[in-house]
Amino acid sequence: MLASHFLGILRLATALTRLNLRQTIVKQDADEAIRLLDMLKASINQTQQFGGRVQTATDQIIRDMISEINY
């Protein structure tokens, strides 16, 4: 694990702590931060070509949601 990874986890855990109106990071905040980063990495790795640019799984989810709204 790089220092930047640790810093990212710490920042996410801190944000989750603040969202829950706490002043101390708890284990659940750190676990959720790690889970979020893992999901981010997974979504980046699941790419496919679309219209000349790389499209992530997250892009496809957003496009599907927009198309559902338009109908």
N, C-alpha and C positions, 0 to 999 in steps of 0.2 A: 504494500500500500504506500502510495506516495504521500508526501505532506499535503499536496493540494487535494487529494481524496479525503484525507482526514479533515482538512479545513472545510470542505464542502459538506461533509457529514455534520460537523459541528455547527455550521451556519444553518443548515436545514433543521437540526434538532433545536437550535435556539429559536428559530422562527415558529416551530411547532409549540414550543414552550410558551412563547408569547401569545400565540393564538388561543391557548388554553388558559390564559391569564395566570400563569405561574411564574415564579422567579427562579426556579431551579429546574434544570433538565433532569428528567427521569428516564429510566431505561426504555420505556415505551417510545419516547421521543427519538432516542438514538436508533432503536429498531426500525421505526417508521422511516427515518431519514435514510437508513441503509437500504430499506426496501424500495424507496422512491428512486434512489440512485441506480439500483439494480434494474428497475423497470425502465428507467431512462436509457441505460446501456442496451437493454434488450430491444427497445423500440428503435434505437439507432442502427443496431445490427440487422434488423429485419427491413431491408430496403429493397426497392424494386424500381426499375426504369419506368418513368411516366413522362411523356411529352418532352423528352430531351433533358430532364433533370431527375435527380435522385429523389424518390418519394419514400418517406418513412411510413411505418404502420400508423403512426399518430396522424400524419397528413391524411391518410385514407379514412380514418375514423372521423376527422373533422369534415372531410368532403361528404361522407355518408350522412352526417348529421345535418349539414346544410341542404343536401338534396331532399331529405325527409321534410325539412321545414318548408321548402319551396313547393311541395306537392300538397 
